[in-house]
């Protein structure tokens, strides 16, 4: 009976270790993604949710006018899901594009509207 209890205890412990390892792997395998800014349209400030996996070395958010001219660059140092604040400072009323670039590759581009 002691052996059975001991085996059950080891099984629970092994299962717990396996669950913890799975959770860690899931975190490491976060998917690079770019969400729509919120609120949109905005007048003073907005925020953009991004997800940057641990494996990414460099990530930045670029904001462009509709002609493709780069207006802002915001470096992202956090990994996992984070919110990047964007203010209307230096921008005029209109539509803008923003792109998430990770390790030199564009992960996604979306539009946002500034309405003053």
N, C-alpha and C positions, 0 to 999 in steps of 0.2 A: 504494500500500500504506500509506503514511503517512496518507493521507486516511481510509482505512478504519479504521485503528487509532484515529485521532483521533475519528472518528464513534462508534466503539464506546465509547471513553472518555467522550464526552459523554453517550451513552445511559445508561451505568452511573451517571454522576453525576446525570443527570436522574431516573433510577429511584430512586436513594438519596434525593434530595430529596422525591420523591413519597411514598416510604415514611415518611420522618420526618414529613411534613405529616399523613399519615393517622394516625400514632400520636398526634400532638398533638391532632388533632380528636377522636379516640376518647376521649382523656382528658377533654377539655372536655365531651363528651357523656355523662359518667357519669350513670347513672340514680339518681334519688333513691330510696333504699330503706332499710328497717328490718328487721333480722334478729331472730330469737328470742334472748333473753338466754341466756348460757351461763356457768356451769351453771344449770339450772332443774329442780327447785327449788334454792335456795341458802340458806345460813345466815349467812355473814359478808359476802360480796361476790359480785358477778356482773359481767359486762360485756356490753354490747349493741353489736353491729356496725352501723354506719350508713354510708351512702354519700351524700355531699352534693356535688352538682355545683358547679363554679366559679361558675356564673351565679347561685347562690343568695346573697342578701345576708345573711339572718339565719336561723339554724337552732337549735332547742332541743329537748331531750328533756324531756318532762313525765311525772311519775309521779303516778298518782291512786289513791285507795282505791276499793273497789267501789261506793261511793255517788257517785263522781264528784268528790270533793273533791281538789283539787290539793295534793300533799304536797311535791314537789320540782320544781325547774326546773334543768336543766343546759344551759348555753349551749354550742353546738358551734362552735368557731372554725376547725377543720381542714376542708379540702375534700378530696374523694375518699373513699376508704374509711378509716374510723377506728373504734377501739373506745372506747366510753364506759364508764368504771368506775362502778358503783353499789354503795354500801355499805348494810348493814342499819341503819345509824345513824338513829334517829328513827322506825323502822318496827317494827310488831309482826308477829307471825306471821300469815300469811294470804295472800290473793291480791290482786294489784295489776294495774293497767293502766298501760302506758306508751305514749306517742305521740311521734312525730317530727313537729315542726311547722316548716315551711320557708316563709319569707316569708308568714307568717300562715295557711298552709293545712296541714291535717293530711295528712301523707303516709302514715301508717299507724299502727295501734294493735295492740298484742299484750298477752298476759297473762303475768305471772310470779308465782311462788310463793315466799314466804319461809317456811322451815321451821326454827325455832330449836331 
